[in-house]
Amino acid sequence: MKYYVVYEQADDGGWGAYPPDLPGVGVVADTRDEARESVRKAIEMHLEGLRADGEPIPEPSGEFVEVA
């Protein structure tokens, strides 16, 4: 499964990342690479928790838009 993730750079140079399709899942890190790895792990943990609780797994709803 692939989820769209938003990355935002903070004024202090750090990074935040969150998948809009999974409310409550978000991370902060010193670098974009660290944020990427942390949000991947957070998504995996969140989905594992949903499965363990018998909750439905949200389908990814985002898409990329190509522009010229």
C-alpha positions in Angstrom: 0.0 0.0 0.0 1.3 3.5 -0.8 0.2 6.6 1.2 0.9 10.1 0.1 3.0 12.0 2.7 3.3 15.7 3.1 6.8 17.0 4.2 7.1 20.5 5.7 10.3 22.2 6.6 10.2 24.2 9.9 11.7 27.6 10.4 14.4 26.0 12.6 15.4 23.7 9.7 13.8 20.6 11.1 11.2 18.6 9.1 7.7 17.4 9.8 5.9 14.7 7.9 2.3 13.3 7.9 0.0 11.2 5.7 -3.3 13.0 5.3 -5.2 9.8 4.9 -4.2 8.6 8.4 -5.2 11.3 10.9 -3.1 11.5 14.0 0.0 10.1 12.3 2.8 12.6 12.1 6.5 12.9 12.9 9.2 15.6 13.4 12.9 15.1 12.7 16.1 17.0 12.1 16.4 16.1 8.4 14.0 15.1 5.6 15.6 11.7 5.4 15.0 11.1 9.1 11.4 12.3 8.7 10.9 9.9 5.7 12.1 6.9 7.7 10.2 7.9 10.8 6.9 8.5 9.0 7.3 5.1 7.2 7.7 3.4 10.6 4.8 5.4 12.1 2.5 4.4 9.3 3.5 0.7 9.7 2.8 0.9 13.4 -0.5 2.6 12.9 -1.7 0.1 10.4 -0.6 -2.8 12.7 -2.6 -1.2 15.5 -5.7 -0.9 13.3 -5.4 -4.5 12.2 -4.9 -5.7 15.8 -8.1 -3.8 16.9 -10.1 -5.1 13.9 -10.5 -1.6 12.5 -10.6 -1.0 8.7 -7.5 0.1 6.9 -8.1 3.5 5.2 -7.5 3.3 1.4 -5.0 5.9 0.1 -7.0 8.7 -1.6 -4.3 11.1 -2.8 -2.9 11.2 -6.2 -0.1 13.1 -8.0 -1.0 15.7 -10.5 1.4 16.2 -13.4 1.9 19.7 -14.7 3.9 21.1 -17.6 
